[in-house]
């Protein structure tokens, strides 16, 4: 797992079972993302992120869907703003297809703003 940030008392969201495009040339893919407050606190395997998330965390099962940064030039890395999108896409589409109907869940600075399929419930 990449470097970690743990801040007790902040809202925690763990996105697991995902295809996470990190934007990092050295490690472009991961399985899960940990969000604490408005920042990304960890990127790694689903098992690692679940363990670190704690009992009070909201667990989002991405069901193998793709997680990408909401900004086209964004990255999913520790310390970066937690502005992410879970999208459905065909295998031949680019990660950011630009289609609003492909958005399943949207997080802006750690807050879920769209949850089409109630993944964060």
BATOR-799029 format. One line per 10 residues: number of its first residue (from 1); for each residue x, y, z of C-alpha. Coordinates in nm, 3 decimals, padded with zeros to 5 digits. Example, Ala and Ser with C-alpha at 12.3 -4.5 7.8 and 13.67 -1.06 7.14 Angstrom:
REM BATOR-799029
1> 01.230,-00.450,00.780 | 01.367,-00.106,00.714
END
This chain:
REM BATOR-799029
1> 00.000,00.000,00.000 | 00.116,00.353,-00.063 | 00.211,00.586,00.224 | -00.072,00.620,00.471 | -00.243,00.901,00.655 | -00.455,00.816,00.960 | -00.652,01.093,01.128 | -00.882,00.977,01.407 | -01.231,01.123,01.431 | -01.279,01.213,01.065
11> -01.545,01.064,00.838 | -01.404,00.748,00.679 | -01.501,00.591,00.347 | -01.340,00.277,00.205 | -01.392,00.192,-00.161 | -01.308,-00.176,-00.212 | -01.332,-00.437,-00.490 | -01.257,-00.170,-00.746 | -01.041,-00.110,-01.051 | -00.866,00.208,-00.931
21> -00.679,00.411,-01.192 | -00.426,00.605,-00.984 | -00.262,00.822,-01.248 | 00.078,00.713,-01.110 | 00.318,00.586,-01.379 | 00.490,00.356,-01.128 | 00.168,00.198,-00.997 | -00.119,00.278,-01.231 | -00.372,00.033,-01.080 | -00.495,-00.057,-00.730
31> -00.795,-00.239,-00.578 | -00.912,00.006,-00.312 | -00.904,00.361,-00.177 | -00.935,00.488,00.180 | -01.080,00.837,00.232 | -01.062,01.022,00.565 | -01.226,01.361,00.574 | -01.158,01.538,00.246 | -00.832,01.359,00.160 | -00.717,01.024,00.030
41> -00.560,00.838,00.323 | -00.456,00.516,00.149 | -00.443,00.332,-00.182 | -00.386,-00.042,-00.198 | -00.551,-00.381,-00.182 | -00.908,-00.430,-00.065 | -00.790,-00.637,00.234 | -00.544,-00.365,00.347 | -00.797,-00.085,00.310 | -01.074,-00.277,00.491
51> -00.836,-00.347,00.780 | -00.731,00.019,00.811 | -01.082,00.159,00.765 | -01.215,00.054,01.106 | -01.559,-00.048,01.224 | -01.717,00.297,01.185 | -01.620,00.339,00.818 | -01.866,00.338,00.533 | -01.763,00.052,00.303 | -01.840,00.096,-00.067
61> -01.823,-00.225,-00.272 | -01.743,-00.096,-00.620 | -01.829,-00.436,-00.773 | -01.522,-00.428,-01.000 | -01.621,-00.091,-01.147 | -01.360,00.170,-01.226 | -01.259,00.446,-00.983 | -01.099,00.754,-01.137 | -01.021,01.107,-01.021 | -01.304,01.348,-01.100
71> -01.061,01.594,-01.263 | -00.914,01.479,-01.598 | -00.560,01.563,-01.479 | -00.613,01.431,-01.123 | -00.443,01.149,-00.936 | -00.552,00.905,-00.671 | -00.270,00.920,-00.419 | -00.225,00.969,-00.045 | -00.277,01.332,00.053 | -00.462,01.428,-00.264
81> -00.819,01.563,-00.246 | -01.079,01.287,-00.227 | -01.265,01.387,-00.544 | -01.339,01.056,-00.716 | -01.590,00.896,-00.948 | -01.698,00.533,-00.979 | -01.803,00.471,-01.338 | -01.948,00.198,-01.550 | -01.779,00.174,-01.886 | -01.735,-00.059,-02.176
91> -01.389,-00.211,-02.205 | -01.310,-00.006,-02.516 | -01.393,00.331,-02.355 | -01.131,00.557,-02.197 | -01.138,00.588,-01.815 | -01.312,00.927,-01.829 | -01.578,00.878,-02.091 | -01.754,01.206,-02.010 | -02.094,01.040,-02.003 | -02.295,01.145,-01.698
101> -02.507,00.829,-01.722 | -02.191,00.622,-01.663 | -02.140,00.777,-01.316 | -02.248,00.540,-01.041 | -02.099,00.726,-00.742 | -01.933,01.065,-00.717 | -01.730,01.195,-00.423 | -01.623,01.559,-00.394 | -01.363,01.631,-00.125 | -01.472,01.327,00.075
111> -01.848,01.387,00.049 | -02.071,01.155,-00.156 | -02.268,01.380,-00.393 | -02.410,01.118,-00.632 | -02.493,00.759,-00.535 | -02.706,00.623,-00.818 | -02.705,00.260,-00.699 | -02.689,00.321,-00.318 | -02.334,00.183,-00.294 | -02.249,00.399,00.009
121> -02.560,00.309,00.210
END
